[in-house]
């Protein structure tokens, strides 16, 4: 692997970063909102699933 100077490396990094298509502010906010919504939906799903399983096992095993 060829060695390059730190200056050359930083130039390469800058050139590659300029090629990236960055999302707009609106796209970022929409994506963030959807991720947060899915976290809430998943949390509620697992809360209710856990509650139902706990209630069912308590009923089956006769524990309170």
Order of alpha helices (4+ residues) and beta strands (2+ residues): alpha-alpha
